[in-house]
Amino acid sequence: MSGIHSLGALSRRAFATLVAAFALAFITLAPGDAHAYDESLRVSYIRVKITTGGDDLRTASLAVAQLKYLSLTGSQQTASGNLNNYVGWGNYTENTVTYAVPGDVYVDRLLEFAVQFTSGQPNIFSTGDNWNMNSITVTAVLSNSTETILLTMAGNPLHRFQSDNFTRWAVTF
């Protein structure tokens, strides 16, 4: 009798071994996280609305939004957006910026939102910049075009950014 058997002639033990080998290969070789995520929770854009107080954000200074999140692979990532593009924001003005985020940002995987400030000097005679943030609202625009407010806070000021310290303001989710 030949050593070649049809699949119907495999023993139960051989069949179980074959299935286990395929399962192990699938688990080992499958890329990324094996969980399915609710697409209605996927974030497409972040909208940041900031109102300045009695001290303006000067031209040549930079404010950057930083959204820290847990990616689908489990690593911490940051999606950043330039808020003022080195353009000044006057006293008591409302400024709104919307920026796109990567495709693996989900509302239930958000960790932190921050504003990072870098003082600029519009000319050599200027001192370092300080400015007051009196309010902030951060909204997630989801993939289905609905919006979710992530945070809204106010104070007088809520935070005073200074040229050499207190350059970062953050909220943990």
N, C-alpha and C positions, 0 to 999 in steps of 0.2 A: 504494500500500500504506500502511496506517495505521502510526503510530509506536508503537502498543501491541503488545507481544509477550507471548506466554504465557511462564510460567516455564521451560517446556521449550525455548523458543527463546533463552534467555539465553546469551550467549557464556561461555566458561570464565573469561575475564578479568573479566567483570561479576559472575559468580557468586563468584569468589574475593574481589573487592572487597567485595561484600555480606557475605560471611562474616567478613572481617577487620573490617569496621565493627561488626558485631554483637559480635564477640569483644572489641574495644576498649571498646565501650559497657558490656559486662558487667563487665569488669575494673575500669573506672573507676567504675562506679556501685554495685558490690557493697559492702555495708557490712562493716566490721570485717575481721578476719583471715580468710583463706580456708582456714586449716588446721582439720582436725578434731581434737578433743581427746578423749582417753580418759576417759569419764565416771567410770570407776572410780577416777581420780586426783583427782576434784573434791572439795574440802574443804567440808564443811557447817558444822562447828563446830571450835573450838579449845578444848582442855581444858588448864588450867594448874594444876599442883599445886606449891605453894611451902611449904617448911618454914622457919619463922623460927628464929633462933639465940637467943643469950643477951641480945639487945636487941630489944624488941618494936616492932611498927608501931603507933603511937598512933592513937587516935580523932582524927578531923579531918585525918589525913594521907591521901594518895591514892596508890595504886599502879595503874598502867594498863599493860596488855599491848598491844604494838604489833607487828603482823605485817606486814612489808613484802613485797610480791609484785609480779610483773610481770603486768599485766592482759592480756586477750586482744587488746587494741588496741596493746599494746607499751608502755604508760605505767606508771611505778612508782606503786603505790597503797599505802595503809596501812589495815589493818583493825584497829581498836582495841577493847579490852574493859576495862571497869572491873573491877578485881580485888577491891577491898575496900569500895567504896562509902562511904568515910570511916569505916568501922568498924574498930576496933582488932583486931590479931592479937597474941595473947599470946606470951610467950617459949616457944620450942620447941613451936610448934603447927603442925599440917599444915592447909593451907587450899587448897581446890580450887574452881575457878570454870570454868564452860563458857560460851562466848559464840559466837553465830552470826557467820559471815563472809559477804561478798557471794558471789553465784553464779559469779563468774569467777575463783575462787581454786583453783589446781591445785597439787598437791604438787611437781611438777617445775618450778614457776615461783616458788617461795618464795625470797626473798632474805635476809631477816633477821628475827630475833625479838628484842624488847627489852622490858624493864620500865622504865617511867618513873615516878619518884617525885617527889611534891610534898609537902613538909613542911607539916603543919598544927599549929595550936595550939588545944587544947581550951578554953583560957581565957587571959586576958591575962597571967597570971603564969607560963605555961609557956614554956620555951625551945624552940628548934627541935627537931624530931624527928630521930633517927637510928635505924636498925634494921638487923639482920643477916639476910640471906637465906642459909641454910645449904644448901638444895638446891632444885632446880627440875626438873620434868618437864613437857614440853610435848607434847601428843598431838593429832594431827589425826584428827577423826572424819570419815570419807569419806562420800560420797553413798550408798554401798551398805552403810553402817553398820559397815564394818570400821574398825579403828583402826591408826594408824601413829605410833610414837613419833618425834617430830622431834628432841628433844634431852632428855638427862637429865644433870645435872651436880650435884656436891656439893663442899663445902669447909667449913672452920670458921673464919670464914664463907666462903662462896663469893663474896659481895660485901657490903660494908658501905655502905649508903646513908646519906648525911649531908644535913643540912638545906640546906647551901649549896654543896656540891660532891659529886661522885660520885653524882649523882641519876639516872643512866641506866646500865643494864647491858644489853649487846647481844651476840648471837651471830650470825655470818654463816653462811648455809647454803652 
